[in-house]
Amino acid sequence: MPVLSYKGKSPKIHKHAIVSPLAVIIGDVEISEETTVFPGAVIRGDVAKITIGRCSNIQDNVVIHGGDIYEGDNLKGHLPVEIGDYVTVAHGSVDHGSKIEDVSMIGIRATVFDGSTVGEGSIVGLNAAVLENTKIPKRSVVAGIPAKVIKAVDDVTYSRIRNTLYGTVS
């Protein structure tokens, strides 16, 4: 697998994480234990730190990258990406300068953009676009472009998200 240092920063991958040899991981990236990263995923910590919590699932062709902070037309800095524990980021999704809290699911081809937070226990629907600086409340289901809350996540759905990787109840 291409694991590349960038500007003196090297990825830190827990020995109990599973990373496909067809994924690309660059720079300031930390991947925690029991997390899986599948083929085609690109996790690029070249401008900001990327942290992925334990037991998370980064599926095929996901792109994770830091975001930008502007004041007017001046670039002032970069936004890190924080992905919590027990998070599934589904096929073809983009997480850019965002925070995804624990036990959440990002749907196929969804985008979570700069400065946004997906609250704990939430689901971002298929192809949804979470626009810049959006705050998704805890245990919400959001869908659409732009993403809007359409309902709450019930206890059964919450458990299903948490157990996606292992199929067991904790």
TORTIGU-136983 format. One record per residue: x, y, z of N, C-alpha, C in turn; residue in one letter; residue number from 1. Coordinates in steps of 0.2 Angstrom, whole numbers, plus 5000, padded with zeros to 4 digits. Example, Ala and Ser with C-alpha at 12.3 -4.5 7.8 and 13.67 -1.06 7.14 Angstrom:
<pts>
PT   n_c1   n_c2   n_c3   ca_c1   ca_c2   ca_c3   c_c1   c_c2   c_c3   type   seq
PT   5066   4972   5039    5062    4978    5039   5066   4984   5039      A     1
PT   5064   4989   5035    5068    4995    5036   5064   5000   5039      S     2
</pts>
This chain:
<pts>
PT   n_c1   n_c2   n_c3   ca_c1   ca_c2   ca_c3   c_c1   c_c2   c_c3   type   seq
PT   5004   4994   5000    5000    5000    5000   5004   5006   5000      M     1
PT   5003   5011   4996    5007    5017    4996   5005   5021   5003      P     2
PT   5010   5021   5007    5010    5025    5013   5016   5030   5013      V     3
PT   5014   5036   5012    5019    5041    5010   5020   5047   5016      L     4
PT   5026   5048   5017    5028    5054    5021   5027   5060   5017      S     5
PT   5025   5066   5020    5025    5072    5017   5027   5078   5022      Y     6
PT   5032   5082   5020    5034    5087    5024   5036   5085   5031      K     7
PT   5039   5079   5032    5041    5077    5038   5036   5073   5042      G     8
PT   5030   5073   5040    5025    5069    5043   5023   5062   5040      K     9
PT   5023   5057   5044    5022    5050    5041   5015   5048   5045      S    10
PT   5011   5044   5041    5005    5041    5043   5007   5036   5049      P    11
PT   5002   5036   5054    5003    5032    5060   4997   5027   5059      K    12
PT   4998   5021   5058    4993    5016    5057   4993   5011   5062      I    13
PT   4988   5010   5066    4988    5005    5072   4989   4998   5069      H    14
PT   4993   4994   5073    4995    4987    5070   4989   4983   5069      K    15
PT   4983   4984   5072    4977    4981    5072   4972   4984   5067      H    16
PT   4974   4989   5063    4970    4991    5058   4971   4987   5052      A    17
PT   4966   4987   5047    4967    4984    5041   4966   4989   5035      I    18
PT   4972   4989   5031    4972    4994    5026   4974   4991   5019      V    19
PT   4969   4991   5014    4971    4988    5008   4977   4991   5005      S    20
PT   4981   4986   5001    4987    4988    4998   4985   4993   4992      P    21
PT   4979   4994   4990    4977    4998    4985   4974   5005   4988      L    22
PT   4975   5006   4994    4973    5013    4997   4979   5017   4997      A    23
PT   4978   5024   4997    4984    5028    4997   4983   5033   5004      V    24
PT   4988   5033   5008    4988    5036    5014   4995   5041   5014      I    25
PT   4994   5047   5015    4999    5052    5014   4999   5057   5020      I    26
PT   5005   5058   5023    5006    5063    5028   5004   5062   5035      G    27
PT   5001   5068   5037    4999    5068    5044   4992   5065   5045      D    28
PT   4992   5058   5046    4986    5054    5046   4987   5049   5052      V    29
PT   4982   5048   5056    4982    5043    5061   4976   5039   5060      E    30
PT   4977   5032   5060    4972    5027    5059   4972   5023   5065      I    31
PT   4966   5022   5069    4966    5018    5075   4964   5011   5074      S    32
PT   4965   5007   5080    4964    5000    5080   4957   4998   5077      E    33
PT   4957   4992   5074    4951    4989    5071   4948   4993   5066      E    34
PT   4951   4998   5063    4948    5002    5058   4950   4999   5051      T    35
PT   4946   4999   5046    4947    4996    5040   4947   5002   5034      T    36
PT   4952   5001   5030    4952    5006    5024   4952   5002   5018      V    37
PT   4948   5003   5013    4947    4998    5007   4950   5001   5001      F    38
PT   4950   4997   4996    4954    4999    4990   4951   5006   4987      P    39
PT   4956   5010   4984    4954    5016    4981   4953   5022   4986      G    40
PT   4953   5020   4992    4953    5026    4997   4959   5030   4997      A    41
PT   4958   5037   4997    4964    5041    4997   4963   5046   5004      V    42
PT   4968   5045   5008    4968    5049    5014   4974   5053   5014      I    43
PT   4973   5060   5013    4978    5064    5011   4979   5069   5016      R    44
PT   4984   5068   5021    4985    5073    5026   4991   5077   5024      G    45
PT   4991   5081   5019    4996    5085    5016   4995   5092   5019      D    46
PT   4989   5095   5020    4988    5102    5022   4986   5102   5030      V    47
PT   4983   5096   5032    4980    5096    5039   4979   5089   5041      A    48
PT   4979   5088   5048    4979    5082    5051   4973   5078   5050      K    49
PT   4973   5072   5049    4967    5068    5048   4968   5062   5053      I    50
PT   4962   5062   5057    4962    5057    5063   4956   5052   5062      T    51
PT   4957   5046   5062    4951    5041    5061   4951   5037   5067      I    52
PT   4945   5037   5070    4945    5033    5077   4944   5025   5076      G    53
PT   4943   5022   5081    4944    5015    5081   4937   5012   5079      R    54
PT   4938   5006   5076    4932    5002    5073   4928   5006   5068      C    55
PT   4932   5010   5064    4928    5014    5059   4930   5010   5052      S    56
PT   4926   5012   5047    4926    5008    5041   4926   5013   5035      N    57
PT   4932   5014   5032    4933    5019    5026   4932   5014   5020      I    58
PT   4927   5015   5016    4926    5011    5011   4929   5013   5004      Q    59
PT   4928   5009   4999    4931    5010    4992   4930   5017   4990      D    60
PT   4935   5020   4987    4935    5026    4983   4933   5032   4987      N    61
PT   4934   5032   4994    4933    5037    4998   4939   5042   4998      V    62
PT   4937   5049   4998    4943    5054    4998   4942   5058   5005      V    63
PT   4947   5058   5008    4947    5062    5015   4953   5067   5014      I    64
PT   4952   5073   5015    4957    5079    5014   4955   5084   5019      H    65
PT   4960   5088   5021    4959    5094    5025   4956   5100   5021      G    66
PT   4953   5104   5024    4949    5110    5021   4953   5116   5022      G    67
PT   4950   5121   5019    4954    5128    5019   4950   5133   5023      D    68
PT   4953   5138   5026    4950    5143    5030   4952   5150   5026      I    69
PT   4947   5153   5024    4948    5160    5021   4946   5165   5025      Y    70
PT   4949   5171   5024    4946    5177    5026   4946   5182   5020      E    71
PT   4940   5183   5017    4940    5186    5011   4943   5181   5005      G    72
PT   4948   5184   5002    4951    5179    4997   4958   5177   4999      D    73
PT   4960   5178   5006    4966    5176    5009   4965   5169   5012      N    74
PT   4970   5165   5010    4970    5158    5014   4973   5159   5021      L    75
PT   4970   5158   5026    4972    5159    5033   4975   5153   5036      K    76
PT   4973   5147   5034    4974    5141    5037   4971   5135   5034      G    77
PT   4971   5129   5038    4968    5123    5035   4964   5120   5041      H    78
PT   4959   5116   5039    4954    5113    5044   4956   5105   5044      L    79
PT   4957   5102   5050    4958    5095    5050   4952   5091   5049      P    80
PT   4953   5085   5048    4947    5080    5048   4947   5076   5054      V    81
PT   4942   5075   5057    4941    5071    5063   4935   5066   5062      E    82
PT   4937   5060   5061    4932    5054    5061   4932   5050   5067      I    83
PT   4926   5050   5070    4926    5046    5077   4926   5039   5076      G    84
PT   4924   5036   5082    4924    5028    5083   4918   5026   5080      D    85
PT   4918   5020   5077    4912    5016    5074   4908   5021   5069      Y    86
PT   4912   5024   5064    4910    5027    5059   4911   5024   5052      V    87
PT   4905   5023   5048    4906    5021    5042   4906   5026   5037      T    88
PT   4911   5027   5032    4911    5031    5027   4910   5027   5021      V    89
PT   4904   5028   5017    4903    5023    5012   4906   5025   5005      A    90
PT   4906   5020   5001    4909    5021    4994   4908   5027   4991      H    91
PT   4914   5030   4989    4914    5036    4985   4913   5043   4988      G    92
PT   4912   5042   4995    4911    5049    4999   4917   5053   4999      S    93
PT   4916   5059   5000    4921    5064    5001   4920   5068   5008      V    94
PT   4925   5067   5012    4925    5071    5019   4931   5076   5018      D    95
PT   4929   5082   5018    4934    5088    5017   4934   5093   5023      H    96
PT   4939   5093   5027    4939    5098    5032   4933   5098   5037      G    97
PT   4931   5092   5039    4925    5091    5043   4926   5086   5049      S    98
PT   4921   5086   5053    4921    5082    5059   4915   5077   5059      K    99
PT   4916   5071   5060    4911    5066    5060   4912   5063   5066      I   100
PT   4906   5064   5071    4907    5061    5077   4905   5054   5077      E   101
PT   4906   5050   5083    4905    5043    5084   4899   5040   5082      D   102
PT   4899   5034   5080    4893    5030    5078   4889   5034   5073      V   103
PT   4892   5036   5067    4888    5039    5062   4890   5036   5055      S   104
PT   4886   5037   5050    4886    5034    5044   4886   5039   5039      M   105
PT   4891   5039   5034    4891    5044    5028   4889   5040   5022      I   106
PT   4883   5041   5019    4881    5037    5013   4885   5037   5007      G   107
PT   4884   5033   5003    4887    5032    4996   4887   5039   4993      I   108
PT   4893   5041   4991    4894    5047    4987   4892   5054   4990      R   109
PT   4891   5053   4997    4889    5059    5000   4896   5064   5001      A   110
PT   4894   5070   5002    4900    5075    5003   4899   5079   5010      T   111
PT   4904   5079   5014    4904    5083    5020   4909   5088   5019      V   112
PT   4908   5094   5019    4912    5099    5017   4915   5104   5023      F   113
PT   4920   5108   5021    4923    5112    5026   4920   5115   5032      D   114
PT   4922   5113   5038    4919    5116    5044   4913   5113   5046      G   115
PT   4911   5108   5043    4904    5105    5045   4906   5099   5051      S   116
PT   4900   5098   5055    4901    5093    5060   4894   5089   5059      T   117
PT   4896   5082   5059    4890    5077    5059   4890   5075   5066      V   118
PT   4884   5076   5069    4883    5074    5076   4883   5067   5077      G   119
PT   4885   5065   5083    4885    5058    5085   4879   5054   5083      E   120
PT   4880   5048   5081    4874    5044    5079   4870   5046   5073      G   121
PT   4873   5050   5069    4869    5053    5063   4870   5049   5057      S   122
PT   4866   5050   5052    4866    5047    5045   4866   5052   5040      I   123
PT   4871   5052   5036    4871    5057    5030   4869   5053   5024      V   124
PT   4863   5054   5021    4860    5050    5015   4864   5050   5009      G   125
PT   4863   5045   5005    4866    5044    4998   4866   5051   4994      L   126
PT   4872   5052   4992    4873    5058    4987   4871   5065   4991      N   127
PT   4870   5065   4997    4869    5071    5001   4875   5076   5001      A   128
PT   4874   5082   5001    4879    5087    5002   4878   5091   5008      A   129
PT   4883   5090   5013    4883    5094    5019   4887   5100   5017      V   130
PT   4884   5106   5017    4888    5112    5015   4892   5114   5020      L   131
PT   4897   5119   5018    4901    5122    5022   4898   5125   5029      E   132
PT   4902   5123   5035    4900    5125    5041   4893   5123   5044      N   133
PT   4890   5118   5041    4884    5115    5043   4885   5111   5049      T   134
PT   4880   5111   5054    4881    5107    5060   4875   5103   5060      K   135
PT   4876   5096   5059    4870    5091    5059   4869   5089   5067      I   136
PT   4863   5090   5069    4862    5088    5076   4863   5080   5078      P   137
PT   4865   5079   5084    4865    5071    5086   4859   5067   5083      K   138
PT   4861   5061   5081    4855    5056    5080   4850   5059   5075      R   139
PT   4853   5062   5069    4849    5065    5064   4850   5061   5058      S   140
PT   4845   5060   5054    4846    5058    5047   4845   5064   5042      V   141
PT   4850   5065   5038    4850    5070    5033   4850   5068   5026      V   142
PT   4847   5071   5022    4847    5070    5015   4846   5076   5010      A   143
PT   4848   5075   5004    4847    5081    4999   4853   5085   4998      G   144
PT   4852   5090   4993    4857    5095    4992   4854   5102   4992      I   145
PT   4855   5106   4997    4859    5104    5003   4856   5099   5008      P   146
PT   4860   5096   5012    4857    5091    5016   4853   5094   5022      A   147
PT   4847   5091   5023    4842    5094    5028   4840   5088   5032      K   148
PT   4839   5089   5038    4836    5084    5043   4829   5082   5041      V   149
PT   4829   5075   5040    4822    5072    5038   4819   5068   5043      I   150
PT   4823   5066   5048    4820    5062    5054   4826   5061   5059      K   151
PT   4824   5058   5065    4829    5056    5070   4831   5049   5069      A   152
PT   4837   5047   5072    4839    5040    5072   4837   5037   5078      V   153
PT   4833   5031   5077    4830    5028    5083   4836   5023   5086      D   154
PT   4834   5020   5092    4839    5016    5095   4841   5010   5091      D   155
PT   4836   5007   5088    4838    5001    5084   4843   5003   5078      V   156
PT   4842   5008   5075    4846    5011    5069   4853   5012   5072      T   157
PT   4853   5016   5078    4859    5018    5081   4864   5011   5082      Y   158
PT   4860   5006   5085    4864    5000    5086   4867   4997   5080      S   159
PT   4863   4997   5075    4865    4994    5068   4871   4998   5065      R   160
PT   4871   5005   5066    4877    5008    5064   4883   5006   5068      I   161
PT   4882   5006   5074    4888    5004    5079   4891   4997   5077      R   162
PT   4886   4993   5075    4888    4986    5074   4890   4984   5067      N   163
PT   4890   4989   5063    4891    4988    5056   4897   4983   5054      T   164
PT   4903   4984   5057    4909    4980    5056   4909   4973   5059      L   165
PT   4905   4972   5064    4906    4966    5068   4900   4962   5068      Y   166
PT   4894   4965   5067    4888    4961    5068   4886   4958   5075      G   167
PT   4889   4962   5080    4888    4959    5087   4885   4965   5091      T   168
PT   4882   4964   5096    4879    4969    5100   4884   4970   5106      V   169
PT   4886   4976   5107    4891    4978    5113   4887   4980   5119      S   170
</pts>
